[in-house]
Structure formats: structure tokens, C-alpha cells
Amino acid sequence: MTLTWNGKRFDWVNVAYFSAIHIAAITAFWNFTWTGVFVLLFMNWVAGSLGIGITFHRLLTHRGYKAPKWLEYLGTLCGTLASEGGAITWVAMHRMHHTWSDRPGKDLHTPKDGFWWSHLGWIICDLNMDRGEIERKYAPELVADPVHRFLNKFHVFPNILVGLALYAWGGWPLAAWGALLRIVVTLHVTWLVNSAAHTWGYRTFDTPEGSTNCWWVGLLAWGEGWHNNHHAFQRSARHGHEWWEFDANWVVIRSLMALGLVKDVQLLPKGAERFRLDKKANPNAIIEPGLTVDPVEA
């Protein structure tokens, strides 16, 4: 009998990889080191914030701002450390998610197909898709870039090199904390945006799917958990709009802008308040001087 989940066969390579890395990560708790904890926190920020949130998501997927190519490639390299595949594959599948968001059987990771499916099931199953075709359809500009093709093809090697470097520096304890456990933490925090931020929280904007603003995912995922805000205005480089919606990724983007490293930063369009469910004006939605805005997407 063939084992399936939501009618999809298990991808035993992915099952083996993610099982192995979770089991190996547990050894960190028997090899405690404060240096390891510091490295975990720092590398989680590098991979999850600089890599996934700021580069893979807000820059490459939604083009929320413009950055020089060297910075784009550096951020992409950081993103490969999250062990979520290469940027081309990640971007294509995320754009596909926005195209079919929360439509059962079409959205790759909607909780309407099951909470745990949206969290990790879709990762460890064979989705019966031609990845190359999806990449060419949803991320053609990245496919056309030889540097991105190279980084996408060899995305596993940066983590291997980091792991070896940490082992050479501090032995197994440092590798367990700074590489293995850090990868597991970064993975689950990212997956929570797919699962928890489409399940729990509040909705500020009237969007056609079930995205939510989930405060604890917002904090853990460096601002990516203000997900309803993001789905309402996908190109906006700022996801946290209210004063309590702390958006760490936006702080970095704003800092890069102040340094002159990024430009054409997108924010909420004029008239965004009319899409609010409470129909109240938001003073934080005022466009900041020097920032450009995107047309209404809702």
C-alpha cells in the first residue's frame, strides 16, 4: 500500500532529510554552549530575516524595493542558509501561492487542506509538479539570470560550508547549535507564516483569502507574520502598519534606504484605508517622504 497525504505520495528524500536534521538538532540540548546560542540567534537573523524575509520575499518575489545586484545576490546567498531551496524555486512557488491563495487543491499550502499540511505536509510530499516549468512561468526574470541559476542549483552548499566552519571553530556543540538547530528553528518559523498566519489572528483588510495578522508569528518571523497586511498590498515593503505591529525586516530595509543602498521602496497606496474592514483611517499609512507607492492591488 502506498502512503499518501492529501492524495500526494511522500517524497522519501525530503522525509529522510527533514527527519534527520530534526533528530540531529536535538543533540544540541546535550551540548549546551552560550556561544552556540548566540550563533543560532545571529544566523537565524541572517537566514530568516536578511535572506528569506528581506530578499527572497520582499525583494525577489514582490519587488517591494530595488537593490544593486551585488546586494541582491548577497541576500540570496543568505536565504539559501534557511534550507528552503534556491531563490528561483522559492519565488516561483510563493508567487503561485498568491495566485491561488487559500483555494483547496490549488494553493500549495493552504490550511484549508489541513493545518499540518500547510505547515510541513506539502514540503515532504511529491506535489507532482514540473518544477522547471513552474520556475519559468512564475519567475522568468530569475531563470534568465545566470547568477541566480547558479545559486539555485547549488543552494545546499552554503549550509554545508557554514556547518563545517562552525565545527572547525567549536566542534560538535557549535555545529549543533549554529547549523542544525538553527536550521530547524528557521524552517518552522517560516512555515508558521503559511500555517498559523492563515489560521489565527486578526484581519485588518478585506482580502479574498484567509490571511491573518498573527502577532507572535510577526515577532518570530521578523515581521512576516503581519500577513493580512501583506496579502492586501503585496508589493509594500512594510508589513507592519500599526504602532504595535513591529516589523524588524522593515527596519532593515528603511536603514538600507537611509544608507542609499536601496531605492524605489513601495508602501501603501493612497486610499488604502477604504479596504480596511473597520473603515477607519490609519495615520501610519501616510506616505513617508522619498518613498514611492504601488497601485492598489486589493
N, C-alpha and C positions, 0 to 999 in steps of 0.2 A: 504494500500500500504506500502511495506517495504522500508525504507530509506536505500540507499546504496551509497557508494563512490568507484569508480573504480570496481564496481561489488561486493564489500565487505560490509556486513552488519555492522552497527555501534555496537561497544561494549559499551553498555549503562553504564556499571560500570565505564569504563575508561572515557567516555564522562562526567559523573557526577563528577568523581574525579578531572579531569583536569579543568573542568569548575569552580568547587567550589574553587579550590586552586587559580585560577586566579582572581576570584571575591574577595575572602578574601584578597588576596595580595594587592588589590587596597586600602584597608583601611590603609595601611602603609603611604600613602601620606597625610592622615589626622591626622597622629600620628607621626610626624617627630621627630627624635632624632639622634643626631650625633653618639651616642653610637651604635644605631641601624645600621647606615650606615657603621660604622667600622666593626660591627659583620657581616653584609651582605658581605662585601668585603672579610673578613677573611674566613668566612665559604664557600663562593663561591670558594675560592682558595683551601680549604681543600677538598670540594666535587668534584669540577670540574677539578682541577689540580692533587692533590695528589691521589684522588680517581679514577675519570674516565680516565683522560689522562695518568697518570703515571702508575697506577695499572691495572685497567680494560683493557685499550687499549694496552699500550706498553709492559707491563709485562705479564698479563694473556692471552691476545688474541694472541700476536705476539712473545712473549718470546724474546724481544729485549735485555734482560739482566737477570741475576739471582740474586735473593734476598733470604735472610733467611726466613723461613716460618713465623716467628713472624712478620716480616716487611710486607710480602705478605698479611697476614691476617689483619694487621692494615690498610694497604692501601685499602683492600677490604671493611673494615668497613667504611672507609671514602667515598668510592664510593657509598655505599648504601644511603648516605645522599643526593645524587643527585636526588633521587626518580625516577630512571630509571630501577628499578627492581634489582634483585640479580645478582651477578657476573656470575654465570653459564649461566643464560638466556641471559645476555648481551653479553658475549663472544661468545656463540653459534650463536646468531643472527648476530653478526658482522662478524664472520668467514663465515657465509652463504652469507652475503653481498659481501665479497671479492670473493667468489666462482662464484657468478652470477652478478658481478658488472655492473650496468647500462644496464642490459638486461630486457627490459619491461616485466612485468608479472612474473619475476623470482627474480630480486633484490627486497628486501623488501621495499627499499626507494629510488628508482631512480627518479630524476626529469623528466625522460622521461615518467613517468606515471603521471606527474603533479608536479609543484614546491611545491604547498601546501600539496600535498600527501606526498612528500618526507620529508617535514618539520614536519608535525604532523598528516596527514591523516592516515598513517599506524599505528600510535600509538593508535588512537581512534576507529579503526575498527577491527572486528574479522577476522583474516587472515586465519581462517580455517586450522590451523596447530596444530599438536600434539607437544606441547612444550617439553614434556618429551623425545619424540623420537628425536627431533632436538638437545636437550642438549646432549643426549647420542651419537649422531652421530658426532656433531661438537665440543663438549667439554668433551670428555670421561674422561680425566685426572682430571678435576674438579669435575665431577659427582662421581668419585671414592674417593674423599677427603671428609671425614665426616665433617670437619670444614667448608668447602665451602658449603656443602649441608645444614648445619645448618644456615649459614649466608644467603644463597639464600632463604631458606624457611621463615626466619623471617626478611627479609630485610626492612620491613616497620617500625619496632620498633625503630631503632636508631633515625630516624627523629622525632618520637613521643616523645622520651625521651629528645632530644635536644629542641624541642618546649616547652615542659613542664619546662625544666630548664631555658630557656630564659624568660618564663612567670613568673616564680618564682623570677627571678633576676630583671626584669624591667617591668613586666606587659605586657599588650597587645601591646604597641608600640614596645617593643624589640622583642616580638614573631613575630609580623607582619613583621618587617624588617629582622630579623636574621633567621627566619624559612620560612615564607610564600613567601615573595617577593624574598628572596634568592633562594628558590627552583625554582620559575618561571624564574628567570634570568639564573640560571644554566641549566635548561631544554632547553630554547630557544638557548642559546649559543651552547650547544651540538648538537641540531637539525640543527643549521646552517651549521655544518660540512657536514651533509647529503644533505642539500638543496643548500645553497649558494656555498659551495666548490665543487659542481658538476655543477655549472651554470656560475659563474662569476670568473674572474681572468685569470692568465696566466698558460701555460703549459711548464714545463722545460723538462720533459721526455716523450718519446714516449710510452704511455701505451694504452692498448686496450679498455679503458673506458673513460669517460669524466671528470675525476677528474681534479681539478684546484688548483693552489696556490692562495688563496684569502687573501690578506694582512690583511684586517680588521677582518676576521674570525681568522686568525693566531694570532692576538693580543688578541682578546676577548677570544679565546679558548685555551690560554696558549701554542700556538704552533701547535695545532691540525689542523689549517687551511692551513698549507703548505701541502695540501692533495695530490697533484700530486706527490710531492716528496715521500710521504708515499706509495702511490699505486705502484710506480715504484720499491721501495725497502722496502717491508713491515716489515721486521724484524729490520730494522735500528731503533735504539733508538733515533736517532736525525732526526727530520723532517725538520728543517730549515737549509739549506745548504749555501745559500749566506749570505754575511755580513748583509744585510738588513732583512733577514728572522729570526727575533728574536723568539727564541724557549724557552719559560720560563720553559717548562717541561724538556727540555734537561739540562738546568742549574741545576735543582734539581737533576736529575739523575747523572750528572757529579760531583756534590757536594757529593752525596751519595757514589760514587765511590772513591772520594778522602778520604772519611772517612772510607773506607774499608767495607761499608755496602752492596755494590752490586759489581758484577763481571761479566765477560764474556759479556761485553757490545758490542752489534753489531752496526756496522756502514756501510757505503757504501762499496761494494766490489771493488776490483781492476778492472779497466776497465769500471767503471760505466759511464764514460763520453761518451762512444760510444752510449749510449741510449738517450743522450741529443738531443733535436730537433735542437739546433743550432750547435751541434757538436763541441762546444768549451770546452777546458779543464777547470775544475773548481778547483782553488787552494785550496779551502776549503774542497775538497773531499779527501785530503791527510789523510791517516790513522794516528790517534794520537797514540803515544807510549803507550803500555799497553792495547790497545783496540783490540778486535777480530773483524773479519768481517764475513759477511754472503755470501754464494754463490749468484751469480746473479739470481734474481727472474724474471726479466722482460722478 
